[in-house]
Amino acid sequence: MSPAWAAVLRRLVVLGVTLVALLSPTTSVADPLTSWTPGPSAVLDNTYDGYIDVPAPGATVPEGLFMVSGWFIDTTADGWSGADSAQVWLGTMDSGLLLAAASTGESRPDVAAALGNPFWATCGFEAFVPAYMLAPGPATLSVYVHTPAKGWWYRQVNVVVSSPAPARPSPNVSTQAPVVAFERPRPDEIVPSAGTYEISGYALDVHARPDAGAGIGEVKVYMGDRDGGGTLVGVAELGRNDSVAAGLYGPQFASAGWRLLYRPTRFHTSDHVLYAYAVSAVNGKEGVAQRYFTLRDTSQ
């Protein structure tokens, strides 16, 4: 074969590989060593940077509570890091299991200093995966990050769950609902209708194993009774430090705090009732708390 024909053949091979990559579905499994991968509703170009720092690739994680953390930046974002929400999944969104909602805006001054942009000092994300969520053996964790303009994008890390999962407690062991409480707003507090407000509290299952943290799988907050047509405000971030819960129920529950940021402008200025629904990761039971408060325009 002449050198000229060999060169033509190499170009055709490269073109074929490129076409296969372009036609492949965006829900394919990501290589942990590659960049962020398009997920549901993902659009436009990949302008992202960031990594999953914990756990490291191939790390052994406990069957009980463990942390997933790292950082994410949209390099086209103006004045902030660009992520408005994040989640941790076993597998992928299209066929996997949601493990935890992650907090965004966590402090990462090391990233800001390394990349020379002070607006990226709050580019961290952090989540706590509850116990009883993973089977023993290999597992692929996906961190999904959402940006307002480009949808969900994700990276993955492969880990090994360290020990056989203990049998889930039967309903005969504990049928008690978890404890859930509001800390903000305070009872009958007047909340300004402008800006962003942080709703917070704590939730825990007193029967949680010592290595299972607070024993809570999820906290959802509604404006009004959920079963009476209330409006979902959002899914709370779990694993927050809470000295009140630790003081009342013991040091195991120091991370029983939860929080949720919301914009009061979504709702009319009036008297309202918030409902927090917490689901136990121990027995699947649900606890509920109420908090009365007033939403008022304080700009006048």
Residue pairs with C-beta under 8 A, 6 or more apart in sequence:
1 9
26 37
26 38
26 39
26 42
27 39
27 92
27 94
28 37
29 92
29 140
29 156
30 37
30 142
30 154
30 155
30 156
31 156
32 57
32 155
32 156
32 157
32 158
35 46
35 48
35 155
36 46
36 48
36 50
36 72
36 145
36 153
36 154
36 155
37 153
37 154
37 155
37 156
38 46
38 151
38 153
39 92
39 93
39 144
39 151
39 152
39 153
39 154
40 93
40 94
40 151
40 152
41 151
41 152
42 150
42 151
42 152
42 153
43 149
43 150
43 151
44 149
44 150
46 153
47 74
47 75
47 76
48 72
48 73
48 74
48 75
48 82
48 145
48 153
49 72
49 73
49 75
49 115
50 70
50 71
50 72
50 73
50 123
50 145
50 155
51 70
51 71
51 155
52 68
52 69
52 70
52 141
52 143
52 155
52 156
52 157
53 69
53 70
53 71
54 67
54 68
54 69
54 70
55 61
55 66
55 68
55 141
55 157
55 159
56 157
57 157
57 158
58 158
58 159
58 160
59 157
59 159
59 160
60 159
60 160
60 161
60 162
61 129
61 134
61 159
61 160
61 161
61 162
62 161
62 162
62 163
62 211
63 131
63 132
63 134
63 136
63 161
63 162
63 163
63 164
63 165
63 166
63 211
64 131
64 209
64 211
64 212
64 213
65 128
65 129
65 130
65 131
65 211
65 212
65 213
66 128
66 129
67 126
67 127
67 128
67 129
67 239
68 88
68 100
68 102
68 126
68 127
68 128
68 129
68 141
68 143
69 106
69 124
69 125
69 126
69 127
70 124
70 125
70 143
71 81
71 108
71 111
71 123
71 124
71 125
72 81
72 82
72 83
72 86
72 104
72 123
72 125
72 145
73 81
73 82
73 111
73 115
73 120
73 123
74 81
74 82
74 83
74 147
74 150
76 82
77 119
77 147
79 119
80 119
80 122
81 104
81 105
81 119
81 120
81 122
81 123
82 147
83 104
83 105
83 123
83 125
83 145
83 146
83 147
84 104
84 146
84 147
84 148
85 101
85 102
85 104
85 145
85 146
86 101
86 102
86 103
86 104
86 125
86 127
86 143
86 144
86 145
86 146
87 98
87 100
87 101
87 102
87 127
87 143
87 144
88 98
88 99
88 100
88 101
88 102
88 127
88 129
88 141
88 142
88 143
88 144
89 96
89 97
89 98
89 99
89 141
89 142
89 143
89 144
89 154
90 96
90 97
90 99
90 133
90 134
90 139
90 140
90 141
90 142
91 97
91 140
91 142
92 142
92 154
93 142
93 144
93 152
93 154
96 142
97 133
99 127
99 129
99 130
99 133
99 134
99 141
100 127
100 128
100 129
100 130
100 238
100 239
101 127
101 218
101 235
101 236
101 237
101 238
102 125
102 126
102 127
102 143
102 237
103 125
103 126
103 127
103 237
103 239
103 240
103 259
104 124
104 125
104 145
105 122
105 124
106 122
106 123
106 124
106 125
106 126
107 121
107 122
107 124
108 120
108 121
108 122
108 123
108 124
109 121
111 120
111 121
111 123
111 124
112 118
112 119
112 120
112 121
112 123
125 143
125 145
126 239
127 143
127 238
127 239
128 213
128 238
128 239
128 255
130 212
130 213
130 215
130 216
130 217
130 238
130 281
131 208
131 209
131 211
131 212
131 213
131 215
131 281
132 165
132 168
132 212
132 281
132 282
133 217
133 281
134 161
134 165
135 161
135 165
136 161
136 162
136 163
136 164
136 165
137 160
137 161
138 158
138 159
138 160
138 161
139 158
139 159
139 160
139 161
140 156
140 157
140 158
140 159
141 156
141 157
141 158
141 159
142 154
142 155
142 156
143 154
143 155
143 156
143 157
144 152
144 153
144 154
145 152
145 153
145 154
146 152
146 153
147 153
166 209
168 283
169 207
169 282
169 283
171 283
173 207
173 283
174 205
174 207
174 282
174 283
175 283
175 285
176 205
176 206
176 207
176 283
176 285
177 280
177 285
177 286
177 287
178 203
178 204
178 205
178 206
178 215
178 216
178 278
178 279
178 280
178 282
178 285
178 286
178 287
179 202
179 203
179 204
179 205
179 206
179 249
179 278
179 287
180 201
180 202
180 203
180 219
180 276
180 277
180 278
180 287
180 288
180 289
181 201
181 202
181 203
181 276
181 289
182 199
182 200
182 201
182 274
182 276
182 289
182 290
182 291
183 200
183 201
183 202
183 242
183 244
184 198
184 199
184 200
184 201
185 191
185 197
185 199
185 274
185 291
185 293
186 293
187 291
187 292
187 293
188 292
188 293
188 294
189 293
189 294
190 293
190 294
190 296
190 298
191 197
191 264
191 293
191 294
191 295
191 296
192 264
192 296
192 297
192 298
192 299
193 264
193 265
193 267
193 269
193 295
193 296
193 297
193 298
194 264
194 265
194 297
194 298
194 299
195 263
195 264
196 261
196 262
196 263
197 261
197 262
197 263
197 264
198 259
198 260
198 261
199 221
199 233
199 236
199 259
199 260
199 261
199 262
199 274
200 240
200 257
200 258
200 259
200 260
201 219
201 257
201 258
201 276
201 289
202 214
202 242
202 244
202 245
202 253
202 256
202 257
202 258
203 214
203 216
203 219
203 238
203 256
203 258
203 276
203 278
203 287
204 214
204 215
204 216
204 245
204 249
204 253
204 256
205 214
205 215
205 216
205 280
205 281
205 282
205 283
206 249
207 215
207 282
207 283
208 214
208 215
208 252
208 280
208 281
208 282
209 215
209 282
210 252
212 281
212 282
213 239
213 252
213 253
213 255
213 256
214 238
214 239
214 245
214 252
214 253
214 255
214 256
215 280
215 281
215 282
216 238
216 256
216 258
216 278
216 279
216 280
216 281
217 279
217 280
217 281
218 235
218 238
218 278
218 279
219 235
219 236
219 238
219 258
219 260
219 276
219 277
219 278
219 279
220 226
220 232
220 234
220 235
220 236
220 276
220 277
221 232
221 233
221 234
221 235
221 236
221 260
221 262
221 274
221 275
221 276
221 277
222 230
222 231
222 232
222 233
222 274
222 275
222 277
223 230
223 231
223 233
223 267
223 272
223 273
223 274
223 275
224 230
224 231
224 272
224 273
224 275
225 273
225 275
226 232
226 275
226 277
230 275
231 267
233 260
233 262
233 274
234 260
234 261
234 262
235 260
236 258
236 259
236 260
236 276
237 258
237 259
237 260
238 258
239 255
239 257
240 255
240 257
240 258
240 259
241 254
241 255
241 257
242 253
242 254
242 255
242 256
242 257
243 254
245 253
245 254
245 256
245 257
246 253
246 254
246 256
249 256
258 276
264 295
267 295
268 295
269 295
269 296
269 297
270 294
270 295
271 292
271 293
271 294
271 295
272 292
272 293
272 294
272 295
273 290
273 291
273 292
273 293
274 290
274 291
274 293
275 288
275 289
275 290
276 288
276 289
276 291
277 286
277 287
277 288
278 286
278 287
278 288
278 289
279 285
279 286
280 286
280 287
